Amino acid sequence: EAPAFERLEYEAHIVENLPAGSPVLQVLATDQDLGANGQVSYGGLSG
């Protein structure tokens, strides 16, 4: 079973003076699988 995300798309706008390490986006996903197959991981891209 694939993870189910709260939204289909996410978008963040980051202000220039935002302190390093500040949260910029909250993503929520759930997975009905059990064990290791039920773990959801996130990654980010810079650019």
Distance bins in CASP14 RR format, pairs under 12 A and 6 or more apart:
PFRMAT RR
TARGET T0000
AUTHOR 0000-0000-0000
RMODE 2
METHOD distances of the structure
MODEL  1
1 29 0 0 0 0 0 1 0 0 0 0 0
1 30 0 0 0 0 0 1 0 0 0 0 0
1 31 1 0 0 1 0 0 0 0 0 0 0
1 32 1 0 1 0 0 0 0 0 0 0 0
1 33 1 0 1 0 0 0 0 0 0 0 0
1 34 0 0 0 0 1 0 0 0 0 0 0
1 35 0 0 0 0 0 1 0 0 0 0 0
1 37 0 0 0 0 1 0 0 0 0 0 0
1 38 0 0 0 0 1 0 0 0 0 0 0
1 40 0 0 0 0 0 1 0 0 0 0 0
2 29 0 0 0 0 1 0 0 0 0 0 0
2 30 0 0 0 0 0 1 0 0 0 0 0
2 31 1 0 0 1 0 0 0 0 0 0 0
2 32 0 0 0 0 1 0 0 0 0 0 0
2 33 0 0 0 0 1 0 0 0 0 0 0
2 37 0 0 0 0 0 1 0 0 0 0 0
2 38 0 0 0 0 0 1 0 0 0 0 0
2 40 0 0 0 0 0 1 0 0 0 0 0
3 27 0 0 0 0 0 1 0 0 0 0 0
3 28 0 0 0 0 1 0 0 0 0 0 0
3 29 1 0 1 0 0 0 0 0 0 0 0
3 30 1 0 0 1 0 0 0 0 0 0 0
3 31 1 0 1 0 0 0 0 0 0 0 0
3 32 0 0 0 0 1 0 0 0 0 0 0
3 33 0 0 0 0 1 0 0 0 0 0 0
3 37 0 0 0 0 0 1 0 0 0 0 0
3 38 1 0 0 1 0 0 0 0 0 0 0
3 39 0 0 0 0 1 0 0 0 0 0 0
3 40 1 0 1 0 0 0 0 0 0 0 0
3 41 0 0 0 0 1 0 0 0 0 0 0
3 42 0 0 0 0 1 0 0 0 0 0 0
4 28 0 0 0 0 1 0 0 0 0 0 0
4 29 1 0 0 1 0 0 0 0 0 0 0
4 30 1 0 1 0 0 0 0 0 0 0 0
4 31 1 0 0 1 0 0 0 0 0 0 0
4 32 1 0 0 1 0 0 0 0 0 0 0
4 33 0 0 0 0 0 1 0 0 0 0 0
4 38 0 0 0 0 0 1 0 0 0 0 0
4 40 0 0 0 0 1 0 0 0 0 0 0
5 26 0 0 0 0 0 1 0 0 0 0 0
5 27 1 0 0 1 0 0 0 0 0 0 0
5 28 1 0 0 1 0 0 0 0 0 0 0
5 29 1 0 1 0 0 0 0 0 0 0 0
5 30 0 0 0 0 1 0 0 0 0 0 0
5 31 0 0 0 0 0 1 0 0 0 0 0
5 40 0 0 0 0 1 0 0 0 0 0 0
5 42 0 0 0 0 0 1 0 0 0 0 0
6 25 0 0 0 0 0 1 0 0 0 0 0
6 26 0 0 0 0 1 0 0 0 0 0 0
6 27 1 0 0 1 0 0 0 0 0 0 0
6 28 1 0 1 0 0 0 0 0 0 0 0
6 29 1 0 0 1 0 0 0 0 0 0 0
6 30 0 0 0 0 1 0 0 0 0 0 0
6 40 0 0 0 0 0 1 0 0 0 0 0
7 25 0 0 0 0 0 1 0 0 0 0 0
7 26 0 0 0 0 0 1 0 0 0 0 0
7 27 0 0 0 0 1 0 0 0 0 0 0
7 28 0 0 0 0 1 0 0 0 0 0 0
7 29 0 0 0 0 1 0 0 0 0 0 0
8 27 0 0 0 0 0 1 0 0 0 0 0
8 29 0 0 0 0 0 1 0 0 0 0 0
9 25 0 0 0 0 0 1 0 0 0 0 0
9 27 0 0 0 0 0 1 0 0 0 0 0
10 24 0 0 0 0 0 1 0 0 0 0 0
10 25 1 0 1 0 0 0 0 0 0 0 0
10 26 0 0 0 0 1 0 0 0 0 0 0
10 27 1 0 1 0 0 0 0 0 0 0 0
10 28 0 0 0 0 1 0 0 0 0 0 0
10 29 0 0 0 0 0 1 0 0 0 0 0
10 42 0 0 0 0 0 1 0 0 0 0 0
10 43 0 0 0 0 0 1 0 0 0 0 0
10 44 0 0 0 0 0 1 0 0 0 0 0
11 24 0 0 0 0 0 1 0 0 0 0 0
11 25 0 0 0 0 1 0 0 0 0 0 0
11 27 0 0 0 0 0 1 0 0 0 0 0
12 18 0 0 0 0 0 1 0 0 0 0 0
12 22 0 0 0 0 0 1 0 0 0 0 0
12 23 0 0 0 0 1 0 0 0 0 0 0
12 24 1 0 1 0 0 0 0 0 0 0 0
12 25 1 0 1 0 0 0 0 0 0 0 0
12 26 0 0 0 0 1 0 0 0 0 0 0
12 27 0 0 0 0 1 0 0 0 0 0 0
12 44 0 0 0 0 0 1 0 0 0 0 0
12 45 0 0 0 0 0 1 0 0 0 0 0
12 47 0 0 0 0 0 1 0 0 0 0 0
13 24 0 0 0 0 1 0 0 0 0 0 0
13 25 0 0 0 0 1 0 0 0 0 0 0
14 20 0 0 0 0 0 1 0 0 0 0 0
14 21 0 0 0 0 0 1 0 0 0 0 0
14 22 0 0 0 0 1 0 0 0 0 0 0
14 23 0 0 0 0 0 1 0 0 0 0 0
14 24 1 0 1 0 0 0 0 0 0 0 0
14 25 0 0 0 0 1 0 0 0 0 0 0
14 46 0 0 0 0 0 1 0 0 0 0 0
14 47 0 0 0 0 0 1 0 0 0 0 0
15 22 0 0 0 0 1 0 0 0 0 0 0
15 24 0 0 0 0 1 0 0 0 0 0 0
18 24 1 0 0 1 0 0 0 0 0 0 0
18 25 0 0 0 0 0 1 0 0 0 0 0
24 44 0 0 0 0 0 1 0 0 0 0 0
24 46 0 0 0 0 0 1 0 0 0 0 0
25 42 0 0 0 0 1 0 0 0 0 0 0
25 43 0 0 0 0 0 1 0 0 0 0 0
25 44 0 0 0 0 1 0 0 0 0 0 0
25 45 0 0 0 0 0 1 0 0 0 0 0
26 42 0 0 0 0 0 1 0 0 0 0 0
27 40 0 0 0 0 1 0 0 0 0 0 0
27 41 0 0 0 0 0 1 0 0 0 0 0
27 42 1 0 1 0 0 0 0 0 0 0 0
27 43 0 0 0 0 1 0 0 0 0 0 0
27 44 0 0 0 0 1 0 0 0 0 0 0
28 40 0 0 0 0 1 0 0 0 0 0 0
28 42 0 0 0 0 0 1 0 0 0 0 0
29 38 0 0 0 0 0 1 0 0 0 0 0
29 39 0 0 0 0 0 1 0 0 0 0 0
29 40 1 0 1 0 0 0 0 0 0 0 0
29 41 0 0 0 0 1 0 0 0 0 0 0
29 42 1 0 0 1 0 0 0 0 0 0 0
29 43 0 0 0 0 0 1 0 0 0 0 0
30 38 0 0 0 0 1 0 0 0 0 0 0
30 39 0 0 0 0 0 1 0 0 0 0 0
30 40 1 0 0 1 0 0 0 0 0 0 0
31 37 1 0 0 1 0 0 0 0 0 0 0
31 38 1 0 1 0 0 0 0 0 0 0 0
31 39 1 0 0 1 0 0 0 0 0 0 0
31 40 1 0 1 0 0 0 0 0 0 0 0
31 41 0 0 0 0 0 1 0 0 0 0 0
32 38 1 0 0 1 0 0 0 0 0 0 0
32 40 0 0 0 0 0 1 0 0 0 0 0
33 39 0 0 0 0 1 0 0 0 0 0 0
33 40 0 0 0 0 1 0 0 0 0 0 0
END
